[in-house]
Amino acid sequence: MASPLLKVAVRGLSKCIGLCHTSPSLRAFSSSTLLRQGVPPSLWKLGRLNHVAIAVPDLEKATALYRDVLGAQVSATVPLPEHGVYTVFVELGNTKLELLHPLGEKSPIAGFLQKNKSGGMHHICIEVDDIKAAILALKAQNIRMLSAEPRIGAHGKPVMFLHPKDCDGVLVELEEA
């Protein structure tokens, strides 16, 4: 059963991600059917949920919870100074959790933890097949990006964060698959 917070996050994507894709009822048709109906095919494709990121005030304690108590496989701690975070990935069967802890005084996670002392869900990451096409299409739909250009993320792939005010309060990270 999905947590209420995750249900809200997924529901919040409807405005942000759904703009560049056809409705579920239209997805069953071929692209030629879509063109006849006046719906252009998307130049990019939304992929799977890559991870849910959780800001944590104590990285060692959070890592121990997932590894020692819940029995999950966890990565080593990786510093990402260009993003201002330490990360630990928790492997799940169908996705990952990304534990985030501040690195440096200007870390965006430090600000998040000041407002949320015990931590909490920070963002969700969804894969796209073409991040540049996705950015262009989303900008055309007035979805704001949090940086001018994609940056290299924790998996060594280009990422872009979408403004949460344009995604119903959810900070969405797109990662090129």
C-alpha positions as CSV (number, residue, x, y, z in Angstrom):
1,M,0.0,0.0,0.0
2,A,1.5,3.4,-1.0
3,S,2.0,6.0,1.7
4,P,-0.3,9.0,1.6
5,L,2.7,11.3,0.9
6,L,3.7,9.2,-2.1
7,K,0.1,9.3,-3.4
8,V,0.1,13.1,-3.1
9,A,3.4,13.3,-4.9
10,V,2.2,11.1,-7.8
11,R,-1.1,12.9,-8.0
12,G,0.9,16.2,-8.1
13,L,2.7,15.1,-11.3
14,S,-0.6,15.3,-13.3
15,K,-0.1,19.0,-14.1
16,C,3.6,18.9,-14.5
17,I,4.3,15.7,-16.5
18,G,0.9,15.1,-18.1
19,L,1.1,18.2,-20.2
20,C,3.4,16.7,-22.8
21,H,1.7,13.3,-23.1
22,T,-1.5,12.0,-24.4
23,S,-4.3,10.9,-22.1
24,P,-4.3,7.2,-21.0
25,S,-7.3,6.5,-23.3
26,L,-5.4,7.8,-26.3
27,R,-2.2,5.8,-25.5
28,A,-3.9,2.7,-26.7
29,F,-4.0,4.0,-30.3
30,S,-1.2,4.0,-32.8
31,S,0.7,7.2,-33.5
32,S,-1.1,7.5,-36.9
33,T,-4.4,7.4,-35.1
34,L,-3.1,10.2,-32.8
35,L,-2.1,12.3,-35.8
36,R,-5.5,11.9,-37.4
37,Q,-7.1,13.1,-34.1
38,G,-4.9,16.2,-34.1
39,V,-2.7,15.0,-31.2
40,P,1.0,15.3,-32.1
41,P,3.2,12.4,-30.9
42,S,5.6,13.4,-28.1
43,L,9.2,13.9,-29.0
44,W,10.3,12.4,-25.7
45,K,9.0,9.6,-23.5
46,L,8.4,9.6,-19.8
47,G,10.0,6.5,-18.3
48,R,10.1,4.7,-14.9
49,L,10.3,6.1,-11.4
50,N,14.1,6.1,-10.8
51,H,14.1,7.1,-7.1
52,V,12.4,8.9,-4.3
53,A,14.7,11.2,-2.4
54,I,14.5,11.6,1.3
55,A,16.4,14.4,3.2
56,V,17.8,13.0,6.4
57,P,19.3,14.9,9.4
58,D,21.5,11.9,10.3
59,L,22.8,10.0,7.3
60,E,24.5,7.2,9.3
61,K,21.3,6.5,11.3
62,A,19.1,6.5,8.2
63,T,21.5,4.2,6.4
64,A,21.5,1.8,9.3
65,L,17.7,1.8,9.4
66,Y,17.4,0.6,5.8
67,R,20.5,-1.7,5.9
68,D,20.4,-3.2,9.4
69,V,16.7,-3.0,10.4
70,L,14.9,-3.4,7.1
71,G,17.6,-5.5,5.4
72,A,18.0,-3.5,2.2
73,Q,21.1,-3.2,0.1
74,V,22.6,0.2,0.4
75,S,25.4,2.0,-1.4
76,A,28.4,3.7,0.1
77,T,28.1,7.3,0.9
78,V,29.0,9.5,-2.1
79,P,29.7,13.2,-1.8
80,L,28.4,15.4,-4.6
81,P,29.8,18.8,-3.9
82,E,28.4,20.3,-7.1
83,H,24.9,19.5,-5.8
84,G,25.8,20.2,-2.1
85,V,24.8,16.8,-0.9
86,Y,26.0,13.4,0.4
87,T,24.0,10.6,-1.1
88,V,23.3,7.0,-0.2
89,F,21.1,4.8,-2.5
90,V,18.9,2.2,-1.0
91,E,18.1,-0.6,-3.6
92,L,14.5,-1.7,-3.8
93,G,13.1,-4.3,-6.1
94,N,11.4,-1.8,-8.5
95,T,13.1,1.5,-7.7
96,K,15.6,3.2,-5.2
97,L,15.5,5.5,-2.3
98,E,18.1,8.3,-2.3
99,L,19.1,9.4,1.2
100,L,20.3,13.0,1.1
101,H,22.3,14.9,3.7
102,P,23.8,18.4,3.4
103,L,27.3,18.9,2.2
104,G,28.5,22.5,2.8
105,E,26.8,25.6,4.1
106,K,25.0,26.4,0.8
107,S,23.4,22.9,0.5
108,P,19.8,23.0,-0.6
109,I,19.2,20.1,1.7
110,A,20.4,22.2,4.7
111,G,17.6,24.7,4.0
112,F,15.1,21.9,3.7
113,L,16.2,20.4,7.0
114,Q,15.9,23.7,8.7
115,K,12.2,23.8,7.8
116,N,11.7,20.0,8.4
117,K,13.9,19.1,11.4
118,S,13.3,15.3,11.2
119,G,13.7,15.2,7.4
120,G,11.2,13.9,4.8
121,M,10.5,13.4,1.2
122,H,12.5,15.9,-0.9
123,H,11.9,15.0,-4.5
124,I,11.0,12.2,-7.0
125,C,13.1,11.3,-10.0
126,I,11.6,10.1,-13.2
127,E,13.5,8.9,-16.2
128,V,13.1,10.4,-19.7
129,D,14.5,9.1,-22.9
130,D,15.6,12.6,-24.2
131,I,16.2,15.2,-21.5
132,K,16.8,18.1,-24.0
133,A,13.5,17.4,-25.8
134,A,11.7,17.0,-22.5
135,I,13.1,20.4,-21.3
136,L,12.1,22.1,-24.6
137,A,8.6,20.7,-24.5
138,L,8.0,21.5,-20.8
139,K,9.3,25.0,-21.2
140,A,6.8,25.4,-24.1
141,Q,4.1,24.5,-21.5
142,N,5.4,27.1,-19.1
143,I,7.0,24.6,-16.7
144,R,10.0,26.3,-15.1
145,M,13.4,24.7,-14.7
146,L,15.6,25.2,-11.6
147,S,18.7,25.6,-13.7
148,A,19.5,26.9,-17.1
149,E,21.1,23.7,-18.3
150,P,21.0,20.0,-17.3
151,R,23.7,19.0,-14.8
152,I,25.3,15.6,-14.2
153,G,23.5,13.8,-11.4
154,A,24.4,11.1,-8.9
155,H,24.2,8.4,-11.5
156,G,26.5,10.2,-13.9
157,K,23.6,11.1,-16.3
158,P,22.1,14.5,-17.2
159,V,19.4,15.7,-14.8
160,M,17.0,18.7,-14.5
161,F,14.8,19.8,-11.7
162,L,11.4,21.2,-12.4
163,H,10.0,24.0,-10.2
164,P,7.6,22.5,-7.6
165,K,5.2,25.4,-8.0
166,D,4.6,24.3,-11.6
167,C,4.2,20.6,-10.5
168,D,1.5,20.9,-7.8
169,G,4.0,21.2,-5.0
170,V,6.3,18.3,-6.0
171,L,9.9,18.8,-6.7
172,V,10.5,16.6,-9.8
173,E,13.9,15.6,-11.1
174,L,14.1,14.3,-14.7
175,E,17.0,12.0,-15.4
176,E,18.0,10.9,-18.9
177,A,17.8,7.1,-19.1
